[in-house]
Amino acid sequence: MPLEIVSPRIRGFICTNAHPAGCAASVDAQIRRAEKAGSGDRTGGNGLVIGASTGYGLASWIAGAFAHRMSVLGVFFERPPSEKKTATAGYYNAAALARRAGEKGVRVAAVNGDAFSHAVKREVLDRVRREFAPLDLVIYSLASPVRVHPDDGRTIRSTLKPVGNPYTTKTIDLDRDRVTEITLEPASPEEIADTVAVMGGDDLSRWMRALSEAGLLAPQVRLLAYSYVGPRVTWPIYRTGTIGLAKADLEKTARELDAALKPAGGRSLVSVNAAVVTQASSAIPGVPLYLAIANKILSEKGLLERPIDQILRLFADHARPGKTASLDDEGRIRMDDREMRQDVQELVAERWRAITTDTLPVLADLQAFKHEFRRLFGFEIDGVDYQAPVEIDVAL
Ligand code: NAD
Protein backbone atom coordinates (compact mmCIF):
# COMPACT_ATOMS: atom_id res chain seq x y z
CA MET A 1 0.00 0.00 0.00
CA PRO A 2 1.34 3.53 -0.70
CA LEU A 3 2.66 5.44 2.29
CA GLU A 4 0.60 8.33 3.58
CA ILE A 5 0.80 11.26 5.97
CA VAL A 6 -1.71 10.66 8.77
CA SER A 7 -3.22 13.67 10.58
CA PRO A 8 -5.85 13.42 13.34
CA ARG A 9 -9.51 13.42 12.33
CA ILE A 10 -11.26 14.49 15.50
CA ARG A 11 -14.77 15.71 16.23
CA GLY A 12 -15.83 16.11 19.83
CA PHE A 13 -14.83 12.96 21.66
CA ILE A 14 -14.50 10.86 18.50
CA CYS A 15 -11.28 10.31 16.55
CA THR A 16 -11.79 8.27 13.42
CA ASN A 17 -8.18 7.46 12.55
CA ALA A 18 -4.91 6.55 14.22
CA HIS A 19 -1.20 6.94 13.58
CA PRO A 20 0.62 3.58 13.35
CA ALA A 21 4.07 4.91 14.24
CA GLY A 22 2.63 7.05 17.03
CA CYS A 23 0.76 4.09 18.54
CA ALA A 24 3.93 1.99 18.32
CA ALA A 25 5.97 4.72 20.04
CA SER A 26 3.36 5.02 22.76
CA VAL A 27 3.40 1.24 23.33
CA ASP A 28 7.21 1.32 23.41
CA ALA A 29 7.19 4.02 26.07
CA GLN A 30 4.79 1.93 28.18
CA ILE A 31 6.96 -1.16 27.71
CA ARG A 32 10.00 0.80 28.92
CA ARG A 33 8.06 1.90 32.03
CA ALA A 34 7.01 -1.70 32.65
CA GLU A 35 10.48 -3.15 32.18
CA LYS A 36 11.93 -0.61 34.58
CA ALA A 37 9.25 -1.23 37.19
CA GLY A 38 9.43 -4.99 36.89
CA SER A 39 13.16 -5.59 36.89
CA GLY A 40 14.02 -8.25 39.46
CA ASP A 41 10.36 -9.19 39.79
CA ARG A 42 9.86 -11.74 37.04
CA THR A 43 6.97 -13.81 38.32
CA GLY A 44 6.14 -15.61 35.07
CA GLY A 45 2.96 -17.65 34.64
CA ASN A 46 0.09 -17.25 32.18
CA GLY A 47 -2.38 -14.43 31.77
CA LEU A 48 -5.48 -13.56 29.76
CA VAL A 49 -6.59 -9.95 29.27
CA ILE A 50 -10.07 -9.37 27.83
CA GLY A 51 -10.20 -5.84 26.36
CA ALA A 52 -6.42 -5.67 25.92
CA SER A 53 -5.81 -3.18 23.12
CA THR A 54 -6.34 0.26 24.69
CA GLY A 55 -6.63 2.00 28.06
CA TYR A 56 -6.45 -0.09 31.20
CA GLY A 57 -6.47 -3.40 29.33
CA LEU A 58 -3.46 -2.46 27.21
CA ALA A 59 -1.64 -1.32 30.35
CA SER A 60 -2.47 -4.70 31.92
CA TRP A 61 -1.24 -6.64 28.90
CA ILE A 62 2.02 -4.67 28.96
CA ALA A 63 2.45 -4.92 32.73
CA GLY A 64 1.90 -8.67 32.72
CA ALA A 65 4.12 -9.41 29.74
CA PHE A 66 6.96 -6.92 30.16
CA ALA A 67 7.11 -6.14 33.90
CA HIS A 68 6.41 -9.66 35.16
CA ARG A 69 7.39 -11.75 32.13
CA MET A 70 4.08 -13.57 32.06
CA SER A 71 2.87 -15.19 28.83
CA VAL A 72 -0.24 -13.17 28.06
CA LEU A 73 -3.04 -13.65 25.55
CA GLY A 74 -4.84 -10.41 24.66
CA VAL A 75 -8.42 -10.31 23.38
CA PHE A 76 -9.89 -7.18 21.79
CA PHE A 77 -12.18 -5.99 18.99
CA GLU A 78 -10.42 -3.60 16.63
CA ARG A 79 -10.73 -2.56 12.98
CA PRO A 80 -7.79 -3.56 10.79
CA PRO A 81 -6.46 -1.14 8.15
CA SER A 82 -8.14 -0.99 4.74
CA GLU A 83 -7.45 0.67 1.38
CA LYS A 84 -8.96 3.96 2.49
CA LYS A 85 -8.75 3.94 6.28
CA THR A 86 -6.15 3.53 8.95
CA ALA A 87 -6.75 0.79 11.51
CA THR A 88 -8.06 1.74 14.94
CA ALA A 89 -5.49 2.72 17.56
CA GLY A 90 -6.05 -0.54 19.44
CA TYR A 91 -5.14 -2.57 16.37
CA TYR A 92 -1.85 -0.67 15.93
CA ASN A 93 -1.17 -0.92 19.69
CA ALA A 94 -1.62 -4.69 19.63
CA ALA A 95 0.52 -5.08 16.51
CA ALA A 96 3.32 -3.02 18.09
CA LEU A 97 3.11 -4.95 21.35
CA ALA A 98 3.25 -8.32 19.58
CA ARG A 99 6.24 -7.18 17.49
CA ARG A 100 8.22 -6.04 20.53
CA ALA A 101 7.32 -9.19 22.45
CA GLY A 102 8.69 -11.27 19.56
CA GLU A 103 11.95 -9.32 19.57
CA LYS A 104 12.34 -9.61 23.33
CA GLY A 105 11.39 -13.27 23.62
CA VAL A 106 8.21 -12.55 25.58
CA ARG A 107 5.32 -14.87 24.72
CA VAL A 108 2.10 -13.10 23.77
CA ALA A 109 -0.74 -13.84 21.38
CA ALA A 110 -3.72 -11.82 20.20
CA VAL A 111 -7.31 -12.69 19.32
CA ASN A 112 -9.12 -9.89 17.50
CA GLY A 113 -12.87 -10.45 17.57
CA ASP A 114 -16.08 -9.98 19.54
CA ALA A 115 -15.42 -11.22 23.07
CA PHE A 116 -19.17 -11.50 23.69
CA SER A 117 -19.52 -14.14 20.96
CA HIS A 118 -19.43 -17.91 21.39
CA ALA A 119 -16.98 -18.17 18.47
CA VAL A 120 -14.35 -15.92 20.06
CA LYS A 121 -14.73 -17.65 23.44
CA ARG A 122 -14.13 -21.00 21.69
CA GLU A 123 -11.09 -19.62 19.84
CA VAL A 124 -9.62 -18.19 23.04
CA LEU A 125 -10.23 -21.43 24.96
CA ASP A 126 -8.47 -23.33 22.25
CA ARG A 127 -5.54 -20.94 22.23
CA VAL A 128 -5.24 -20.99 26.03
CA ARG A 129 -5.37 -24.80 26.05
CA ARG A 130 -2.51 -25.01 23.57
CA GLU A 131 -0.24 -22.21 24.78
CA PHE A 132 -1.35 -20.38 27.94
CA ALA A 133 -2.66 -23.01 30.37
CA PRO A 134 -3.20 -22.95 33.23
CA LEU A 135 -4.16 -19.31 33.64
CA ASP A 136 -2.74 -17.63 36.73
CA LEU A 137 -4.28 -14.26 35.96
CA VAL A 138 -7.44 -13.19 34.13
CA ILE A 139 -8.22 -9.49 33.64
CA TYR A 140 -11.60 -8.27 32.47
CA SER A 141 -11.23 -4.77 31.01
CA LEU A 142 -13.94 -4.70 28.40
CA ALA A 143 -15.63 -1.38 27.62
CA SER A 144 -18.20 -1.51 24.86
CA PRO A 145 -21.29 0.46 23.89
CA VAL A 146 -22.90 -2.56 22.24
CA ARG A 147 -23.29 -6.33 22.61
CA VAL A 148 -24.64 -8.73 20.06
CA HIS A 149 -26.22 -11.25 22.40
CA PRO A 150 -24.55 -14.62 21.80
CA ASP A 151 -27.73 -16.62 22.42
CA ASP A 152 -30.31 -14.82 20.25
CA GLY A 153 -28.26 -12.45 18.03
CA ARG A 154 -30.09 -9.42 19.40
CA THR A 155 -28.08 -6.16 19.25
CA ILE A 156 -28.17 -4.51 22.68
CA ARG A 157 -26.92 -0.97 23.24
CA SER A 158 -25.81 0.58 26.49
CA THR A 159 -26.80 4.14 27.35
CA LEU A 160 -25.16 6.73 29.55
CA LYS A 161 -28.11 8.21 31.40
CA PRO A 162 -29.21 9.03 34.94
CA VAL A 163 -31.68 6.77 36.69
CA GLY A 164 -34.89 8.06 38.29
CA ASN A 165 -34.65 11.80 37.66
CA PRO A 166 -33.43 14.06 34.87
CA TYR A 167 -29.93 15.34 35.51
CA THR A 168 -28.48 18.66 34.48
CA THR A 169 -24.71 18.79 34.40
CA LYS A 170 -21.93 21.04 33.26
CA THR A 171 -20.11 19.62 30.29
CA ILE A 172 -17.61 20.76 27.75
CA ASP A 173 -18.03 21.39 24.06
CA LEU A 174 -14.72 19.98 22.89
CA ASP A 175 -14.94 21.56 19.45
CA ARG A 176 -15.45 25.08 20.80
CA ASP A 177 -13.76 24.91 24.21
CA ARG A 178 -16.92 26.12 25.92
CA VAL A 179 -18.44 25.05 29.23
CA THR A 180 -22.12 24.39 28.63
CA GLU A 181 -24.96 22.64 30.39
CA ILE A 182 -26.91 19.60 29.29
CA THR A 183 -29.94 17.94 30.72
CA LEU A 184 -30.15 14.20 30.43
CA GLU A 185 -33.51 12.50 30.70
CA PRO A 186 -33.67 9.44 32.96
CA ALA A 187 -33.23 6.04 31.39
CA SER A 188 -36.23 3.81 30.74
CA PRO A 189 -36.35 0.40 32.49
CA GLU A 190 -35.40 -1.17 29.15
CA GLU A 191 -32.37 1.11 28.73
CA ILE A 192 -31.23 0.22 32.25
CA ALA A 193 -31.60 -3.50 31.58
CA ASP A 194 -29.78 -3.19 28.26
CA THR A 195 -26.85 -1.30 29.79
CA VAL A 196 -26.53 -3.97 32.47
CA ALA A 197 -26.68 -6.64 29.74
CA VAL A 198 -23.78 -4.99 27.88
CA MET A 199 -21.50 -3.80 30.70
CA GLY A 200 -22.65 -5.89 33.68
CA GLY A 201 -21.42 -9.27 34.88
CA ASP A 202 -23.16 -11.68 32.51
CA ASP A 203 -20.34 -11.89 29.97
CA LEU A 204 -17.69 -12.12 32.69
CA SER A 205 -19.47 -15.04 34.32
CA ARG A 206 -19.76 -16.77 30.92
CA TRP A 207 -16.01 -16.36 30.39
CA MET A 208 -15.13 -17.73 33.82
CA ARG A 209 -17.56 -20.63 33.54
CA ALA A 210 -16.14 -21.60 30.15
CA LEU A 211 -12.53 -21.37 31.36
CA SER A 212 -13.28 -23.26 34.55
CA GLU A 213 -15.26 -26.04 32.84
CA ALA A 214 -12.42 -26.47 30.36
CA GLY A 215 -10.01 -26.88 33.29
CA LEU A 216 -7.90 -23.93 32.16
CA LEU A 217 -7.69 -22.01 35.45
CA ALA A 218 -4.82 -22.55 37.89
CA PRO A 219 -6.15 -23.29 41.40
CA GLN A 220 -4.64 -20.03 42.61
CA VAL A 221 -5.92 -17.97 39.70
CA ARG A 222 -6.46 -14.23 40.24
CA LEU A 223 -9.34 -12.61 38.38
CA LEU A 224 -9.40 -8.82 38.28
CA ALA A 225 -12.44 -6.95 36.99
CA TYR A 226 -12.09 -3.19 36.56
CA SER A 227 -14.67 -0.78 37.88
CA TYR A 228 -15.12 2.89 38.70
CA VAL A 229 -16.75 4.75 41.57
CA GLY A 230 -15.68 8.42 41.35
CA PRO A 231 -16.77 11.47 43.33
CA ARG A 232 -20.29 12.72 43.97
CA VAL A 233 -20.14 15.33 41.19
CA THR A 234 -20.21 12.49 38.65
CA TRP A 235 -22.52 10.09 40.51
CA PRO A 236 -25.82 10.92 38.77
CA ILE A 237 -24.23 10.11 35.40
CA TYR A 238 -21.85 7.43 36.61
CA ARG A 239 -22.23 5.56 39.88
CA THR A 240 -26.01 5.91 40.29
CA GLY A 241 -26.65 6.11 36.53
CA THR A 242 -27.11 3.30 34.02
CA ILE A 243 -23.38 2.56 33.74
CA GLY A 244 -23.05 2.50 37.54
CA LEU A 245 -25.84 -0.08 37.80
CA ALA A 246 -24.00 -2.17 35.22
CA LYS A 247 -20.79 -1.83 37.25
CA ALA A 248 -22.68 -2.82 40.43
CA ASP A 249 -23.81 -5.95 38.59
CA LEU A 250 -20.23 -6.65 37.44
CA GLU A 251 -19.00 -6.24 41.01
CA LYS A 252 -21.69 -8.63 42.27
CA THR A 253 -20.60 -11.21 39.70
CA ALA A 254 -16.97 -10.76 40.77
CA ARG A 255 -17.97 -11.43 44.41
CA GLU A 256 -19.88 -14.57 43.41
CA LEU A 257 -16.88 -15.79 41.43
CA ASP A 258 -14.67 -15.04 44.43
CA ALA A 259 -16.77 -17.34 46.60
CA ALA A 260 -16.46 -20.07 43.96
CA LEU A 261 -12.69 -19.71 43.47
CA LYS A 262 -11.64 -19.23 47.10
CA PRO A 263 -11.85 -22.85 48.31
CA ALA A 264 -9.12 -23.87 45.85
CA GLY A 265 -6.98 -20.81 46.64
CA GLY A 266 -8.12 -18.52 43.83
CA ARG A 267 -9.49 -15.00 44.07
CA SER A 268 -11.82 -12.84 42.04
CA LEU A 269 -11.41 -9.17 42.87
CA VAL A 270 -12.69 -5.85 41.64
CA SER A 271 -10.12 -3.14 41.14
CA VAL A 272 -11.67 0.31 41.31
CA ASN A 273 -9.40 2.29 39.04
CA ALA A 274 -9.02 6.06 38.80
CA ALA A 275 -10.60 8.17 36.08
CA VAL A 276 -8.20 8.49 33.16
CA VAL A 277 -8.51 9.75 29.61
CA THR A 278 -9.53 6.78 27.43
CA GLN A 279 -11.88 6.31 24.51
CA ALA A 280 -14.53 4.92 26.86
CA SER A 281 -14.33 7.66 29.52
CA SER A 282 -14.24 10.54 27.03
CA ALA A 283 -17.71 9.56 25.79
CA ILE A 284 -19.40 10.01 29.19
CA PRO A 285 -21.20 13.38 29.48
CA GLY A 286 -19.39 15.65 31.95
CA VAL A 287 -16.39 13.33 32.34
CA PRO A 288 -14.01 15.23 30.00
CA LEU A 289 -14.67 18.40 32.03
CA TYR A 290 -14.20 16.48 35.28
CA LEU A 291 -10.91 15.06 33.96
CA ALA A 292 -9.71 18.50 32.84
CA ILE A 293 -10.28 19.80 36.38
CA ALA A 294 -9.17 16.75 38.38
CA ASN A 295 -6.05 16.02 36.34
CA LYS A 296 -4.84 19.61 36.71
CA ILE A 297 -5.18 19.29 40.48
CA LEU A 298 -3.57 15.81 40.54
CA SER A 299 -0.75 17.05 38.36
CA GLU A 300 -0.13 20.09 40.60
CA LYS A 301 0.04 17.75 43.60
CA GLY A 302 2.33 15.29 41.79
CA LEU A 303 -0.33 12.55 41.96
CA LEU A 304 -1.31 12.15 38.30
CA GLU A 305 -0.98 8.63 36.88
CA ARG A 306 -1.46 7.28 33.39
CA PRO A 307 -3.06 3.82 33.08
CA ILE A 308 0.34 2.11 32.85
CA ASP A 309 1.52 3.70 36.14
CA GLN A 310 -1.62 2.66 37.89
CA ILE A 311 -1.63 -0.91 36.61
CA LEU A 312 2.05 -1.39 37.48
CA ARG A 313 1.14 -0.23 41.00
CA LEU A 314 -1.85 -2.60 41.01
CA PHE A 315 0.35 -5.56 40.06
CA ALA A 316 3.15 -4.68 42.47
CA ASP A 317 0.98 -3.92 45.50
CA HIS A 318 -2.01 -6.23 45.11
CA ALA A 319 -2.04 -8.68 42.24
CA ARG A 320 1.26 -10.45 41.77
CA PRO A 321 1.58 -13.95 43.20
CA GLY A 322 2.42 -13.93 46.87
CA LYS A 323 0.83 -10.51 47.45
CA THR A 324 -2.31 -10.18 49.53
CA ALA A 325 -4.50 -7.44 48.12
CA SER A 326 -5.64 -4.76 50.55
CA LEU A 327 -9.37 -4.23 50.19
CA ASP A 328 -11.97 -1.62 51.11
CA ASP A 329 -15.12 -2.29 53.18
CA GLU A 330 -16.80 -3.77 50.13
CA GLY A 331 -13.90 -6.07 49.32
CA ARG A 332 -12.48 -4.03 46.43
CA ILE A 333 -8.96 -2.91 45.59
CA ARG A 334 -8.88 0.90 45.45
CA MET A 335 -6.48 2.16 42.80
CA ASP A 336 -8.42 5.43 42.82
CA ASP A 337 -6.93 6.33 46.22
CA ARG A 338 -5.06 9.34 44.80
CA GLU A 339 -8.01 10.67 42.79
CA MET A 340 -10.34 10.26 45.76
CA ARG A 341 -8.09 11.93 48.36
CA GLN A 342 -10.11 14.41 50.38
CA ASP A 343 -7.90 17.41 49.55
CA VAL A 344 -8.14 16.58 45.84
CA GLN A 345 -11.91 16.14 45.84
CA GLU A 346 -12.57 19.28 47.90
CA LEU A 347 -10.73 21.29 45.28
CA VAL A 348 -12.52 19.45 42.45
CA ALA A 349 -15.93 20.28 43.98
CA GLU A 350 -14.95 23.94 44.47
CA ARG A 351 -13.69 24.31 40.90
CA TRP A 352 -16.61 22.35 39.47
CA ARG A 353 -19.00 24.89 41.01
CA ALA A 354 -16.98 27.87 39.77
CA ILE A 355 -16.14 26.67 36.29
CA THR A 356 -17.47 28.59 33.28
CA THR A 357 -16.07 29.21 29.81
CA ASP A 358 -14.31 32.29 31.24
CA THR A 359 -12.71 30.54 34.22
CA LEU A 360 -11.91 27.36 32.26
CA PRO A 361 -8.28 28.30 31.45
CA VAL A 362 -7.53 28.93 35.15
CA LEU A 363 -9.50 26.19 36.88
CA ALA A 364 -8.90 23.32 34.47
CA ASP A 365 -6.35 22.19 31.91
CA LEU A 366 -8.33 21.46 28.79
CA GLN A 367 -5.24 21.42 26.60
CA ALA A 368 -3.73 18.66 28.74
CA PHE A 369 -6.97 16.67 28.35
CA LYS A 370 -6.88 17.13 24.57
CA HIS A 371 -3.20 16.19 24.46
CA GLU A 372 -3.95 12.95 26.35
CA PHE A 373 -6.91 12.28 24.07
CA ARG A 374 -4.80 12.68 20.90
CA ARG A 375 -2.12 10.46 22.39
CA LEU A 376 -4.70 7.64 22.59
CA PHE A 377 -4.67 7.61 18.78
CA GLY A 378 -0.91 7.89 18.37
CA PHE A 379 -0.81 11.66 17.86
CA GLU A 380 1.45 14.12 19.73
CA ILE A 381 3.79 11.34 20.84
CA ASP A 382 7.38 12.45 21.47
CA GLY A 383 9.90 11.54 18.81
CA VAL A 384 7.40 10.77 16.03
CA ASP A 385 7.77 12.64 12.73
CA TYR A 386 4.21 13.45 11.74
CA GLN A 387 5.29 15.04 8.45
CA ALA A 388 6.73 11.72 7.28
CA PRO A 389 4.50 9.38 5.27
CA VAL A 390 3.86 6.04 7.03
CA GLU A 391 2.66 2.58 6.04
CA ILE A 392 -0.86 2.19 7.40
CA ASP A 393 -1.16 -1.44 6.34
CA VAL A 394 0.39 -3.05 9.41
CA ALA A 395 0.09 -6.80 10.02
CA LEU A 396 -1.09 -8.10 13.37
P1 NAD B 1 -11.05 1.43 26.45
O1 NAD B 1 -12.14 1.98 25.61
O2 NAD B 1 -9.72 2.11 26.38
O3 NAD B 1 -10.79 -0.13 26.12
C1 NAD B 1 -11.82 -1.02 25.87
C2 NAD B 1 -11.27 -2.34 25.40
O4 NAD B 1 -12.36 -3.25 25.21
C3 NAD B 1 -10.51 -2.29 24.06
O5 NAD B 1 -9.42 -3.18 24.12
C4 NAD B 1 -11.53 -2.82 23.07
O6 NAD B 1 -10.99 -3.42 21.91
C5 NAD B 1 -12.22 -3.85 23.94
N1 NAD B 1 -13.54 -4.23 23.43
C6 NAD B 1 -14.63 -3.45 23.28
N2 NAD B 1 -15.65 -4.20 22.78
C7 NAD B 1 -15.18 -5.45 22.62
C8 NAD B 1 -15.75 -6.68 22.17
N3 NAD B 1 -17.01 -6.76 21.79
N4 NAD B 1 -14.94 -7.77 22.12
C9 NAD B 1 -13.64 -7.72 22.51
N5 NAD B 1 -13.07 -6.59 22.98
C10 NAD B 1 -13.83 -5.49 23.04
O7 NAD B 1 -11.63 1.39 27.93
P2 NAD B 1 -11.03 1.71 29.37
O8 NAD B 1 -11.44 3.08 29.74
O9 NAD B 1 -9.61 1.29 29.49
O10 NAD B 1 -11.95 0.75 30.24
C11 NAD B 1 -11.59 -0.57 30.56
C12 NAD B 1 -12.20 -0.95 31.90
O11 NAD B 1 -11.70 -0.08 32.91
C13 NAD B 1 -13.73 -0.81 31.91
O12 NAD B 1 -14.26 -1.83 32.72
C14 NAD B 1 -13.92 0.52 32.58
O13 NAD B 1 -15.17 0.66 33.22
C15 NAD B 1 -12.79 0.47 33.60
N6 NAD B 1 -12.43 1.80 34.15
C16 NAD B 1 -12.16 2.84 33.31
C17 NAD B 1 -11.86 4.08 33.87
C18 NAD B 1 -11.56 5.28 33.00
O14 NAD B 1 -11.57 6.41 33.50
N7 NAD B 1 -11.25 5.11 31.73
C19 NAD B 1 -11.81 4.24 35.25
C20 NAD B 1 -12.04 3.14 36.07
C21 NAD B 1 -12.37 1.92 35.51
Residues whose N, C-alpha, C, O or C-beta is under 5 A from the ligand:
A	BS01	NAD	G51 A52 S53 T54 G55 Y56 G57 V75 F76 F77 E78 G90 G113 D114 A115 F116 Y140 S141 L142 A143 S144 V146 Y226 S227 Y228 N273 A274 A275 V276 T278 Q279 A280 S281
